[in-house]
Amino acid sequence: MLRRSYTLKSLLAASAILTAASGCDVLGLFAPPRVTDGGGGNVLTMGLKVASGQLTTLTQDELQILSDQISNIVATTNPGVQLPEMTNAQADAFLEFLSINTVPGSSTAGLNSIQDLSAFAEAASQNPDILNVPDSLVEAYGDAFQDLDTSEVDIEELFNQVLGGLGGIGGTSGGSVSTGSA
């Protein structure tokens, strides 16, 4: 029994070292302080919540990790485009936005899944009055995206890359996404 415990500890230590050496910090062992001061979480817990339709239960840290992953994909697929890091205040405000908005006709409060976000975006484009934007969101983001030229970002490609690996959740619905300069 003692030998198994030692073997397990050795395997965990080796996994952590290999993970760190490869630049992949799945468990958040080497995460910057910015993503470790708001409720905890890591890439794994964030991914599980996103995949299982629990967006409103994301912690501030998990939302910042998701934002960092999206920023990395944007930078990779759109050279020259760099999204600003999500601050704690922005993460809190976005989580409030997810909690106070609901897909019309849904029996579940909040925007909990990728499908909810998609359906809500479609409904809000038809009826902007359903959109509840908390003051905290306006205050937190302010001028954060003032200089970002969104016409250079392929939103559909970003959506597919971020969410396509989650069991087909990121598939397109055949609609088009229009972007323009801020």
C-alpha positions as CSV (number, residue, x, y, z in Angstrom):
1,M,0.0,0.0,0.0
2,L,2.8,2.4,0.8
3,R,4.5,1.6,-2.5
4,R,1.3,2.6,-4.4
5,S,1.0,5.9,-2.5
6,Y,4.6,6.7,-3.4
7,T,4.0,5.7,-7.1
8,L,0.9,7.9,-7.2
9,K,2.7,10.9,-5.7
10,S,5.6,10.4,-8.1
11,L,3.2,10.3,-11.1
12,L,1.4,13.4,-9.9
13,A,4.7,15.3,-9.5
14,A,5.9,14.1,-12.9
15,S,2.6,15.2,-14.5
16,A,2.9,18.7,-12.9
17,I,6.5,19.1,-14.1
18,L,5.6,18.0,-17.6
19,T,2.6,20.2,-17.7
20,A,4.6,23.2,-16.6
21,A,7.4,22.4,-18.9
22,S,5.0,22.2,-21.9
23,G,3.5,25.6,-21.0
24,C,0.1,24.1,-20.2
25,D,-1.2,25.0,-16.8
26,V,-4.4,22.9,-16.6
27,L,-4.6,22.9,-12.9
28,G,-3.6,26.5,-12.4
29,L,-0.5,25.6,-10.4
30,F,1.5,28.4,-12.1
31,A,-1.3,30.8,-12.8
32,P,-0.7,34.5,-12.5
33,P,-2.2,36.2,-9.4
34,R,-4.8,37.9,-11.6
35,V,-6.6,34.6,-12.2
36,T,-6.2,33.2,-8.6
37,D,-7.9,35.9,-6.5
38,G,-11.5,35.6,-7.5
39,G,-13.1,32.4,-6.3
40,G,-10.7,29.9,-7.7
41,G,-10.8,27.6,-10.6
42,N,-8.6,26.5,-13.5
43,V,-8.8,25.5,-17.2
44,L,-10.4,22.2,-16.3
45,T,-13.1,23.5,-14.0
46,M,-13.9,26.3,-16.4
47,G,-14.1,23.9,-19.4
48,L,-16.4,21.6,-17.5
49,K,-18.8,24.4,-16.5
50,V,-18.9,25.8,-20.1
51,A,-19.4,22.3,-21.6
52,S,-22.2,21.5,-19.1
53,G,-24.2,24.7,-19.4
54,Q,-23.2,26.3,-16.1
55,L,-21.9,29.7,-17.3
56,T,-23.6,31.5,-14.5
57,T,-21.6,29.4,-11.9
58,L,-18.2,30.4,-13.4
59,T,-16.0,32.1,-10.8
60,Q,-14.3,35.4,-11.6
61,D,-11.0,33.4,-12.1
62,E,-12.6,30.9,-14.4
63,L,-14.1,33.7,-16.6
64,Q,-10.7,35.4,-16.8
65,I,-9.1,32.1,-17.8
66,L,-11.7,31.7,-20.5
67,S,-11.1,35.2,-21.7
68,D,-7.3,34.5,-21.8
69,Q,-8.0,31.4,-23.9
70,I,-10.1,33.4,-26.3
71,S,-7.5,36.1,-26.5
72,N,-4.8,33.5,-27.3
73,I,-7.0,32.1,-30.1
74,V,-7.7,35.6,-31.5
75,A,-4.0,36.5,-31.5
76,T,-3.2,33.2,-33.2
77,T,-5.9,33.4,-35.9
78,N,-5.7,37.2,-36.4
79,P,-2.1,38.3,-36.2
80,G,-1.8,41.9,-34.9
81,V,-5.1,41.8,-33.0
82,Q,-4.6,41.7,-29.2
83,L,-7.5,41.7,-26.8
84,P,-7.0,43.4,-23.5
85,E,-6.8,41.2,-20.4
86,M,-10.1,40.9,-18.5
87,T,-9.9,42.6,-15.1
88,N,-11.6,41.4,-11.9
89,A,-14.2,44.1,-12.2
90,Q,-14.9,43.2,-15.8
91,A,-15.3,39.5,-14.9
92,D,-17.7,40.3,-12.1
93,A,-19.7,42.6,-14.3
94,F,-19.9,40.0,-17.1
95,L,-21.0,37.4,-14.6
96,E,-23.8,39.7,-13.4
97,F,-24.8,40.2,-17.1
98,L,-25.1,36.4,-17.5
99,S,-27.2,36.1,-14.4
100,I,-29.7,38.9,-15.0
101,N,-30.5,38.2,-18.7
102,T,-32.6,35.2,-19.8
103,V,-33.6,33.8,-23.1
104,P,-37.2,34.8,-23.8
105,G,-39.5,31.9,-23.2
106,S,-37.0,30.0,-21.2
107,S,-37.9,28.5,-17.8
108,T,-34.3,28.8,-16.6
109,A,-33.0,32.1,-15.3
110,G,-29.7,33.4,-16.6
111,L,-27.6,32.7,-19.7
112,N,-26.2,29.3,-18.7
113,S,-25.1,27.7,-21.9
114,I,-23.6,28.5,-25.3
115,Q,-26.9,27.8,-26.8
116,D,-28.5,30.3,-24.4
117,L,-26.0,33.0,-25.4
118,S,-26.7,32.3,-29.1
119,A,-30.5,32.3,-28.7
120,F,-30.3,35.5,-26.5
121,A,-28.1,37.3,-29.1
122,E,-30.6,36.4,-31.8
123,A,-33.6,37.5,-29.7
124,A,-31.8,40.7,-28.7
125,S,-31.0,41.5,-32.3
126,Q,-34.8,41.3,-33.0
127,N,-35.8,43.1,-29.8
128,P,-33.1,45.1,-28.0
129,D,-35.5,45.9,-25.2
130,I,-34.8,42.5,-23.7
131,L,-31.2,43.3,-23.1
132,N,-30.4,44.1,-19.4
133,V,-27.0,45.8,-19.2
134,P,-25.9,46.3,-15.6
135,D,-24.2,49.6,-14.7
136,S,-21.3,47.6,-13.5
137,L,-20.7,46.3,-17.0
138,V,-20.6,49.8,-18.5
139,E,-18.3,51.1,-15.7
140,A,-16.0,48.1,-15.9
141,Y,-15.5,48.1,-19.6
142,G,-15.5,51.9,-20.2
143,D,-13.1,52.4,-23.1
144,A,-11.5,49.0,-23.0
145,F,-12.3,48.2,-26.6
146,Q,-12.3,51.7,-28.0
147,D,-9.3,51.1,-30.2
148,L,-10.1,47.5,-31.2
149,D,-11.0,47.1,-34.9
150,T,-13.4,44.1,-34.8
151,S,-13.6,44.0,-38.6
152,E,-10.3,42.2,-38.4
153,V,-11.6,39.4,-36.2
154,D,-13.5,36.5,-37.8
155,I,-16.1,36.0,-35.1
156,E,-17.5,32.8,-36.6
157,E,-14.0,31.2,-36.8
158,L,-13.3,32.3,-33.2
159,F,-16.6,30.8,-32.0
160,N,-15.8,27.5,-33.7
161,Q,-12.3,27.3,-32.4
162,V,-13.2,28.1,-28.8
163,L,-16.3,26.0,-28.6
164,G,-16.0,23.4,-31.4
165,G,-14.2,21.0,-29.2
166,L,-17.0,20.8,-26.7
167,G,-19.0,18.1,-28.2
168,G,-20.2,20.0,-31.3
169,I,-21.5,22.9,-29.2
170,G,-19.6,25.4,-31.4
171,G,-21.2,24.5,-34.6
172,T,-22.6,27.2,-36.8
173,S,-26.3,27.6,-37.2
174,G,-26.0,28.8,-40.8
175,G,-26.4,32.5,-39.8
176,S,-23.8,35.1,-40.5
177,V,-22.1,37.4,-38.1
178,S,-21.5,41.0,-39.0
179,T,-18.7,42.9,-37.4
180,G,-17.7,46.5,-37.7
181,S,-15.3,49.0,-36.2
182,A,-16.1,50.2,-32.7
